[in-house]
């Protein structure tokens, strides 16, 4: 995931990684609460 952003040359790789991490976390929480 992180490597994908580096390969694409995003300037704020860390921000994008954290954003995707939070979205994945929210999806996992939804799965648990169902």
C-alpha positions in Angstrom: 0.0 0.0 0.0 2.7 2.5 1.1 5.0 1.3 -1.8 2.1 2.0 -4.3 2.1 5.7 -3.2 5.8 6.0 -3.3 5.9 4.4 -6.8 3.2 6.9 -8.0 5.3 9.8 -6.6 2.8 11.3 -4.3 4.3 14.3 -2.4 2.5 13.5 0.9 2.9 9.7 1.0 2.5 9.6 4.8 -0.7 11.6 4.8 -2.2 9.3 2.0 -1.1 6.2 3.9 -2.7 7.4 7.2 -5.9 8.3 5.3 -6.2 4.9 3.7 -5.3 3.3 7.1 -8.1 5.1 8.8 -10.6 4.2 6.1 -9.6 0.5 6.4 -10.0 0.8 10.1 -13.5 2.2 9.8 -14.5 -0.6 7.4 -13.2 -3.2 9.9 -15.1 -1.6 12.7 -18.3 -1.7 10.6 -17.7 -5.4 9.9 -17.3 -6.1 13.6 -20.4 -4.1 14.5 -22.7 -5.9 12.0 
